[in-house]
């Protein structure tokens, strides 16, 4: 079943911050990486269950895809996939999201 993919405000801010960081060195690579992340997120409309369950959350409906070393974290709903965040794989998800008051 195809689901609509939507990005939360927080996830969009994560992506923009990452793009700005990479663009300090190369606007070309920043744009290419943003495109790679967007393509990965769009693929979730048909294959939303392909990501692994986020270990820190242990909820079957909260999953993640790795795009290079970044975790694209999303929630599977009946009719949509909600992109919740994008964080570096070495960051502490629980600590970061608690500090930011995210779900």
SVG drawing of the C-alpha trace seen along z (x, -y; Angstrom):
<svg xmlns="http://www.w3.org/2000/svg" viewBox="-4 -28 39 32">
<polyline fill="none" stroke="black" stroke-width="0.4" points="0.0,0.0 1.4,-3.4 1.6,-5.9 2.2,-9.7 5.6,-10.7 5.5,-13.9 8.4,-15.7 7.9,-17.2 9.2,-20.7 12.0,-19.2 13.1,-16.8 13.1,-19.6 15.2,-21.7 17.6,-18.7 18.0,-18.4 18.5,-22.2 21.2,-22.3 23.0,-19.4 22.9,-21.0 24.3,-24.3 27.1,-22.4 28.1,-20.5 27.8,-23.7 30.6,-25.3 32.9,-23.1 30.9,-22.4 27.5,-23.5 27.6,-20.8 28.0,-18.0 25.5,-19.5 22.9,-19.6 23.8,-16.0 23.5,-14.7 20.2,-16.4 18.9,-14.8 20.1,-11.4 18.2,-11.8 15.1,-13.1 15.2,-10.1 15.5,-7.7 12.5,-9.3 10.4,-9.1 11.1,-5.4 9.3,-4.9 5.9,-5.5 6.0,-1.9 8.5,-0.2 8.0,-1.8 8.6,1.4 12.1,1.9 13.9,-0.2 15.0,1.4 13.1,0.7 14.9,-2.1 16.6,-0.2 16.4,-3.1 12.6,-3.4 11.7,0.3 8.4,-0.6 7.6,1.4 6.2,-1.7 9.2,-3.8 11.9,-2.9 15.1,-4.2 17.0,-4.0 20.7,-4.8 21.7,-7.2 25.5,-7.1 26.2,-7.7 22.9,-9.5 19.8,-8.0 16.6,-8.9 14.0,-8.2 10.3,-7.9 7.0,-6.7 4.7,-4.5 1.0,-5.5 -1.9,-3.8 -1.9,-6.2 1.4,-8.0 5.0,-7.9 6.1,-10.7 9.8,-11.7 10.7,-12.5 14.3,-13.4 17.7,-13.1 20.7,-12.6 24.3,-11.5 24.6,-7.8 27.1,-8.5 24.9,-10.9 22.9,-9.7 19.3,-9.7 17.5,-9.5 19.7,-12.3 19.3,-14.6 15.6,-14.2 15.0,-14.6 17.0,-17.8 15.0,-19.0 11.7,-17.8 10.9,-15.5 8.8,-12.4"/>
</svg>
